[in-house]
Amino acid sequence: MAVTDFIVAIELGSTKIIGLAGRKRADGCIQILAHASEHSSDCIRKGVIYNSDKTLQCLTSIIRSLEEQLGASIKKAYVGIGGKSMYSVENRVFRQFNDETKISLALTDSMMKANREMALPDKDILEVVPQEYLIGKELRIDPVGISTDSIEGHYLNIIARRTLKDKIKQCFKLAKCEIAGYIISPVATAEAVLTSDERRSGCALVDLGAETTTVAIYKNNILRHLAVIPLGSNNVTKDISSDKQIDEEDAEELKLRFASAYTEAPKEGEKNDITYSLDDQTSIKAAELEEIVEARIKEIILNVENQIKFSHYSDKLLAGIVITGGGANMPNIDEAFRQTMHSDKVRIAKGSKISLENSEELPNDGTCNTIIGVLSAGKDNCCKIDPTKSAELFSGTGNDLKSQQEMEEERRKQEEEERRKKAEEAKRKEEALRLQKVKECEALLEETRKYLSKNKYDKAQEQLELAIEMNVSEKQEEIDELKKKMSKKPKTFVDKLKDFLEDRANKFSDGANKISKDLLDE
């Protein structure tokens, strides 16, 4: 029987493109329904598509395989996005008020919009992570409702080269598969492997991939820093291949079978005379392999350490370091981190903390943590039922056989239900925003009345102008009434002096004009 309710996730990795389909249960568990992968080392480098044709072939093959396992067509998929050009940039937006003003949702939205307008030539802001808001000398996560005369929003913008997204869009368009949404791969990985305590106390998540190493730093449940280092476990393979002048396939096998990220120094007088061999022609001394591997691993770890220092959170990561990804399978990788970074708090996260069902075919070695996180982040149904293929999707007799009309009706109802839910959600959000604006406008009008009662017309005018800018139709009559009251305000000494000077200036101008006319007449 075909499955007609599922979420699809696709990760474009440097060694493999992985596709996963699953269904979320009410208890939070994800039921894995289909899984497919294709080697991508000849079309994706450091997480970036460089051969669109071969990427399209892999993508098409994965989608076809998932559809065969599901017995249904795929309309769209969630895509994990990463790569060497992705990194985080901090930005701040400041607002100053003439008087104490209550922070509103509309104000924080306008600040977020201003943040997104920061100049980034040839780059896209993939996601914005609000950090805190500085109110006076105090940092707040949620400033709405607080009165202040100034506010400064702190934002973390995750950016990447524009071509990163453009190439993905092109491949999915040619594969005739819509993109349901982009999920930041390191964020998806964090959702899959980090505990709530680690995210709150502060930790550095290090994803050791084949061609890149991603560092994501969390503190107080907020992403604080993100960087992609263009080095990975493949660099170890290339070093072995280059040093020993052997094929990369043999170098990879030597690495997988014999390499260790850290080896205890031999005791005085001891020598390591062991030789590792694949066959009569391919061998390497243990000491040589140790030197090659540890040098590259140390370089990667030092780059990770530099990113942690650059984030200014190196002394705030109480939960230490969490290592995941395919590179985390190298023996003693955790000890290498401990020794190089002088930290005892190092954990290897191979499996996902997300509850899964039917996941026996997924490797439990850290290589699927990102795709599981992407799948977990997906929300919309990705199924597309094609009535012309109903005979292929359903076979048999009696209850197992569905007519094309029934299939079409099922598809129509499903799409209508999705549209209805989206429309209701949009309407609910719109109504909530409208009510919030009405409430905020009413508060401004109340402040205007208060200042008018105290004859503080300048402050009343400021509040009234803010209310007018909100453009709330329900409050237009009250605004007009207050405008009339403002127009009747008694003239101050300054107003009278201004009128007097304007009058004298007009009279002087009239006199000058008369003299000029008389001179011309003569």
C-alpha positions in Angstrom: 0.0 0.0 0.0 1.4 3.4 -0.9 2.3 6.0 1.7 0.7 9.4 1.2 1.9 11.3 4.2 5.6 11.8 4.7 8.5 14.3 4.9 11.5 14.1 2.7 15.0 15.4 3.5 18.1 15.5 1.3 21.6 16.3 2.3 24.3 17.2 -0.3 27.5 15.9 1.3 31.0 15.9 -0.1 31.2 12.0 -0.2 27.5 11.1 -0.4 24.1 12.7 -1.2 21.6 11.2 1.2 17.8 11.1 0.9 15.5 10.1 3.8 11.8 9.9 4.0 9.9 9.6 7.3 6.7 10.2 9.2 6.4 12.0 12.5 4.3 10.4 15.2 2.4 12.2 17.9 4.9 11.1 20.6 7.8 12.8 18.6 9.3 9.6 17.2 10.1 9.6 13.5 9.2 6.5 11.5 11.8 6.0 8.8 10.0 5.0 5.5 12.7 5.2 2.9 16.5 5.7 2.6 18.8 6.2 -0.4 22.3 7.5 -1.1 24.7 8.1 -4.0 28.4 8.8 -4.0 29.1 12.5 -4.7 32.9 12.9 -4.5 33.0 13.6 -8.3 30.3 16.4 -8.2 30.4 18.0 -4.8 33.5 19.5 -3.1 33.6 20.9 0.4 29.8 20.9 0.5 29.5 23.0 -2.8 28.2 21.7 -6.1 30.8 22.0 -8.8 29.4 19.6 -11.4 25.7 20.3 -11.8 25.1 17.5 -14.4 26.4 14.7 -12.1 24.7 16.2 -9.1 21.4 16.2 -11.0 22.0 12.5 -11.9 22.6 11.6 -8.3 19.6 13.6 -7.1 17.3 12.1 -9.7 18.4 8.6 -8.8 17.8 9.2 -5.1 14.3 10.7 -5.6 13.4 7.7 -7.9 14.7 5.2 -5.3 12.7 6.9 -2.5 9.6 7.0 -4.6 9.9 3.3 -5.3 10.2 2.5 -1.6 7.3 4.8 -0.7 5.1 3.7 -3.6 4.2 7.4 -4.1 5.6 10.5 -5.9 7.6 13.1 -4.2 6.5 16.7 -4.7 9.1 18.5 -2.6 11.9 18.0 -0.1 13.7 19.8 2.7 17.4 20.5 1.9 20.3 20.7 4.3 22.5 23.5 3.3 26.2 23.9 4.3 29.5 24.2 2.6 32.9 26.0 2.9 31.5 29.5 2.1 29.0 29.5 5.0 29.9 31.4 8.2 28.3 33.6 10.8 28.5 37.4 11.1 27.4 39.5 14.1 25.4 42.6 13.5 23.7 45.3 15.7 20.7 47.5 15.2 20.2 50.5 17.4 17.0 52.6 18.1 16.9 55.8 20.2 13.7 57.4 21.5 13.0 60.9 22.7 11.1 59.5 25.7 10.6 56.2 27.4 8.7 53.9 24.9 7.3 50.5 25.4 9.0 48.0 23.1 6.5 46.4 20.7 6.5 43.4 18.5 6.3 45.8 15.5 9.5 47.5 16.6 11.5 44.3 17.0 10.2 43.2 13.6 11.4 46.4 12.0 14.8 46.0 13.7 15.0 42.5 12.3 14.1 43.8 8.8 16.9 46.5 9.2 19.3 43.8 10.1 18.5 41.8 7.0 19.3 44.8 4.9 23.0 44.8 5.9 25.3 45.1 2.8 26.6 41.7 1.7 27.9 41.8 -1.9 27.4 38.4 -3.7 26.2 36.8 -0.5 22.8 35.6 1.0 21.6 35.7 4.6 20.5 32.2 5.0 19.1 32.6 8.5 19.1 35.1 11.3 19.5 34.0 14.9 18.5 36.8 17.4 21.0 36.9 20.3 19.9 39.4 22.9 18.6 42.9 23.1 20.6 45.5 25.2 18.2 47.7 27.2 20.1 50.2 29.2 22.9 48.0 30.7 20.8 44.8 30.8 20.7 42.1 28.2 17.2 40.6 27.5 16.1 37.7 25.3 12.6 39.0 24.9 12.3 42.8 25.2 8.6 43.1 24.2 6.6 45.0 26.8 9.6 46.7 28.4 9.7 50.5 28.5 13.0 52.2 27.6 14.5 55.2 25.8 16.9 53.0 23.7 17.3 49.5 22.5 20.1 47.6 20.7 19.4 44.3 18.9 22.2 41.8 18.6 21.9 39.4 15.7 23.9 36.5 14.3 23.5 36.3 10.5 24.4 33.0 8.8 25.6 33.9 5.4 27.0 32.1 2.3 27.9 32.9 -1.3 24.8 33.4 -3.4 25.9 30.7 -5.9 25.6 28.1 -3.1 21.8 28.4 -3.1 21.5 29.1 -6.8 23.2 25.8 -7.8 21.0 23.9 -5.4 17.9 25.5 -6.8 18.9 24.8 -10.4 19.5 21.1 -9.7 16.2 20.6 -7.9 14.3 22.5 -10.6 15.8 20.2 -13.3 15.0 17.2 -11.1 11.4 18.4 -11.0 11.3 18.5 -7.2 10.3 21.6 -5.2 12.4 22.8 -2.3 10.1 22.8 0.8 12.7 24.7 2.8 16.4 25.1 3.5 17.7 23.8 6.8 21.1 25.0 8.0 23.0 21.7 8.2 25.0 22.5 11.4 21.8 23.6 13.2 20.1 20.3 12.1 23.1 18.4 13.4 22.9 20.2 16.7 19.2 19.3 17.0 20.1 15.7 16.4 23.0 15.2 18.8 23.2 17.9 21.5 21.4 17.5 24.8 19.4 20.4 26.3 22.0 20.7 29.1 24.8 21.0 26.5 23.0 23.7 24.6 22.2 25.6 27.8 25.6 25.3 29.6 27.5 26.0 26.4 29.4 23.7 24.1 31.3 23.6 20.8 29.8 21.1 18.3 32.5 19.9 15.9 31.3 18.0 12.8 34.3 16.2 11.3 33.3 15.7 7.7 35.3 14.3 4.7 36.3 17.7 3.3 35.1 20.2 5.9 35.0 20.6 9.6 32.1 22.6 10.9 32.2 24.4 14.3 28.9 25.5 15.9 29.0 27.1 19.3 25.9 27.1 21.6 25.3 29.0 24.9 22.0 29.5 26.7 20.2 27.5 24.0 21.3 30.0 21.3 23.7 29.5 18.4 26.5 32.0 19.0 29.1 31.3 16.3 29.3 29.2 13.1 32.3 28.5 10.9 33.3 25.9 8.3 37.0 25.0 8.1 38.0 23.7 4.7 39.8 20.6 6.1 38.4 17.2 6.8 39.3 13.5 7.1 40.0 13.3 3.3 43.0 15.5 3.9 44.5 12.7 6.1 44.0 10.3 3.2 45.6 12.7 0.7 48.6 13.2 3.0 49.2 9.5 3.3 48.8 9.1 -0.5 51.2 12.0 -1.2 53.9 11.0 1.3 54.0 7.3 0.3 53.2 7.8 -3.4 50.3 5.4 -3.4 46.7 5.5 -4.7 44.2 7.3 -2.6 42.1 4.2 -2.4 45.0 2.3 -0.7 45.7 5.4 1.5 42.1 5.4 2.6 42.2 1.8 3.5 45.4 2.3 5.5 43.7 5.1 7.3 40.6 3.2 8.1 42.4 0.0 9.2 45.4 1.4 11.1 45.3 5.1 11.8 44.9 6.7 15.2 44.3 10.3 15.9 46.5 10.1 19.0 49.2 7.8 20.2 50.9 7.8 23.6 54.6 8.7 23.3 56.8 5.5 23.6 58.6 5.0 26.9 62.3 5.7 27.0 64.2 3.0 25.2 61.2 1.6 23.4 60.9 1.7 19.6 57.9 1.2 17.3 59.1 -1.1 14.6 55.6 -2.3 13.5 54.8 -2.2 9.7 51.3 -2.1 8.4 50.6 -3.8 5.1 47.7 -4.2 2.7 49.6 -6.4 0.3 53.2 -7.1 -0.8 53.4 -3.8 -2.5 51.5 -1.4 -0.2 52.9 -1.0 3.3 53.8 1.8 5.8 55.7 1.9 9.1 53.5 2.5 12.1 55.7 5.5 13.2 55.4 7.1 9.7 51.6 6.7 9.7 51.4 8.1 13.2 53.4 11.2 12.2 51.3 11.9 9.1 47.9 11.3 10.7 48.6 13.2 13.9 50.1 16.2 12.1 46.9 16.7 10.0 44.5 16.0 12.9 46.4 18.5 15.1 46.1 21.1 12.4 42.3 20.6 12.2 42.0 20.7 16.0 44.0 23.9 16.2 41.8 25.5 13.6 38.8 24.5 15.7 40.4 26.0 18.8 41.0 29.3 16.9 37.3 29.5 16.0 36.3 28.9 19.6 38.6 31.7 20.7 37.4 34.0 17.9 33.8 33.5 19.2 34.8 34.9 22.6 33.0 31.9 24.3 36.1 29.8 25.0 35.8 30.4 28.8 32.0 29.9 28.8 31.6 26.4 27.3 30.8 24.5 30.5 29.7 21.4 28.6 33.0 21.3 26.6 33.3 19.8 23.1 31.0 17.4 21.3 32.4 15.6 18.2 30.3 14.0 15.5 30.5 13.2 11.8 32.4 10.5 9.9 35.7 11.7 11.1 34.6 11.1 14.7 35.1 7.3 14.0 38.9 7.6 14.0 40.3 5.9 17.1 41.4 8.2 19.9 39.9 11.3 18.2 38.5 12.4 21.5 41.9 12.0 23.2 43.5 14.1 20.4 41.1 16.9 21.3 41.8 16.6 25.0 45.5 16.7 24.6 45.6 19.5 22.0 43.0 21.7 23.5 43.8 20.8 27.2 40.1 20.0 27.9 38.7 17.1 29.8 35.1 17.6 28.6 35.1 15.9 25.2 32.2 13.7 24.0 31.8 11.7 20.8 28.2 11.7 19.5 27.8 8.9 17.0 24.1 8.3 17.4 21.2 10.7 17.3 19.1 11.6 20.3 16.0 11.9 18.1 13.8 8.8 18.6 13.6 6.7 15.4 11.6 3.7 14.3 12.7 1.4 11.4 16.2 2.9 11.4 18.1 -0.4 11.2 19.4 0.4 7.7 20.9 3.7 8.8 24.5 3.6 9.9 25.0 4.5 13.5 28.4 6.1 13.0 27.6 9.8 13.0 27.3 10.1 9.2 23.5 10.4 9.3 23.1 12.8 12.2 22.7 15.8 9.9 20.1 14.2 7.6 18.1 13.0 10.6 18.1 16.6 11.9 17.0 17.9 8.6 14.1 15.4 8.5 13.1 16.3 12.1 13.0 20.0 11.1 10.6 19.4 8.2 6.9 20.1 8.7 5.0 19.9 5.4 3.8 16.8 3.7 6.0 16.2 0.7 3.8 13.6 -1.1 2.5 14.2 -4.6 -0.1 11.7 -5.8 -0.1 11.3 -9.6 -3.5 9.9 -10.7 -1.9 8.6 -14.0 0.3 6.3 -12.0 -2.4 4.9 -9.7 -2.2 1.4 -11.4 1.6 1.3 -10.6 1.2 2.5 -7.0 -1.7 0.2 -6.1 -2.2 -3.4 -7.2 -4.3 -6.3 -6.3 -8.1 -6.7 -6.1 -10.9 -5.6 -3.8 -9.9 -3.1 -1.2 -6.3 -2.9 -2.5 -7.4 -1.5 -5.9 -8.2 2.2 -6.1 -9.6 3.8 -9.2 -8.1 6.9 -10.8 -11.1 8.9 -9.7 -10.6 7.8 -6.1 -6.9 8.7 -6.3 -7.7 12.1 -7.8 -10.3 12.7 -5.1 -7.8 11.7 -2.4 -5.2 14.0 -3.8 -7.6 16.9 -4.2 -8.9 16.5 -0.6 -5.3 16.3 0.7 -4.3 19.5 -1.1 -7.4 21.3 0.0 -6.7 20.3 3.6 -3.2 21.6 3.3 -4.3 24.8 1.8 -7.0 25.2 4.5 -4.5 24.6 7.3 -2.0 27.1 5.8 -4.7 29.7 5.3 -6.0 29.2 8.9 -2.5 29.5 10.3 -1.8 32.6 8.2 -5.1 34.2 9.2 -4.4 33.4 12.9 -1.0 35.0 12.7 -2.4 38.0 10.9 -5.2 38.4 13.5 -2.7 38.1 16.3 -0.5 40.7 14.8 -3.5 43.0 14.2 -4.6 42.7 17.8 -1.1 43.4 18.9 -0.9 46.5 16.8 -4.3 47.7 18.1 -3.1 47.1 21.6 0.1 49.0 21.0 -1.7 51.8 19.3 -4.1 52.2 22.2 -1.2 52.4 24.6 0.3 55.2 22.5 -3.0 57.1 22.5 -3.4 56.6 26.2 0.1 58.1 26.6 -0.9 61.0 24.4 -4.0 61.7 26.5 -1.9 61.6 29.7 0.6 64.2 28.3 -2.2 66.4 27.1 -3.8 66.4 30.6 -0.5 67.7 31.9 -0.1 70.2 29.0 3.0 68.5 27.8 2.2 69.0 24.1 5.6 68.1 22.6 5.6 64.7 24.2 1.9 64.2 23.4 2.8 65.0 19.7 5.6 62.4 19.7 3.3 59.7 21.0 0.5 60.7 18.6 2.9 60.6 15.6 4.0 57.0 16.6 0.3 56.0 16.7 -0.4 57.5 13.3 2.6 55.6 11.8 1.0 52.3 12.9 -1.9 52.9 10.5 -4.5 51.2 12.7 -7.9 51.9 11.1 -9.9 51.0 14.3 -8.2 53.9 16.1 -8.6 56.5 13.4 -11.5 58.3 15.0 -9.6 58.6 18.3 -6.5 59.8 16.4 -8.6 62.5 14.6 -10.1 63.6 18.0 -6.7 63.9 19.5 -5.5 65.9 16.5 -8.2 68.4 17.1 -7.2 68.7 20.7 -3.6 69.2 19.7 -4.6 72.0 17.4 -6.2 73.9 20.2 -3.2 73.9 22.5 -2.5 77.4 24.0 0.4 79.3 22.6 3.6 79.3 24.6 5.9 82.3 25.0 8.1 80.7 22.3 5.1 80.3 20.0 4.1 84.0 20.5 7.7 85.1 19.9 7.8 83.1 16.7 4.6 84.7 15.5 5.8 88.2 16.4 9.1 87.7 14.5 7.2 86.2 11.5 4.8 89.2 11.5 7.7 91.7 11.7 9.5 89.9 8.9 6.4 90.0 6.7 6.0 93.8 7.4 9.6 94.4 6.6 9.2 92.4 3.4 6.1 94.4 2.4 8.0 97.7 3.1 11.0 96.7 1.1 8.7 95.7 -1.8 7.0 99.1 -1.7 10.3 101.0 -1.7 11.5 98.9 -4.7 8.2 99.7 -6.5 8.6 103.5 -5.8 12.1 103.5 -7.1 11.1 101.7 -10.3 8.2 104.2 -10.8 10.6 107.1 -10.6 
